Amino acid sequence: MSVLSIVMLIASIFFLYLVIRNINKNNILFEQAFMWIVISLVMIVISIFDVIPVYFAGLLGFELTSNFLLSLAIFFLLVIAFLQTLTVSKQKEQIKHLVQELSILKSHVEEKEEKNEG
């Protein structure tokens, strides 16, 4: 095992620890953190078995393994950004509905208050 693999293993384990710690402290939901857990586990496996990325890089036609890993990282980040966009869009719609319901309830309360005063 090379020094780079050991450093990557330590960094991956530390990253996994941070994700799990934030889940336990309720700073992040498990649904949101699941992809980060998967990424950290993949990083741990890649750092232990460094022949895996070399094999897949050759299989997919990458000349350098680092190019393959960079492409894989970009792909994962694009997936995460897309999933976050879906979540934000869904939450925006929910907020819109909540504001509408609150406005309706507020107008009903004001009407009842006016009737009680009059």
Secondary structure, DSSP 4 states (H G I P E B T S, - for coil): --HHHHHHHHHHHHHHHHHHHHHHTTSS-HHHHHHHHHHHHHHHHHHH-THHHHHHHHHHT-SSHHHHHHHHHHHHHHHHHHHHHHHHHHHHHHHHHHHHHHHHHHHHHHHHHHHHH-
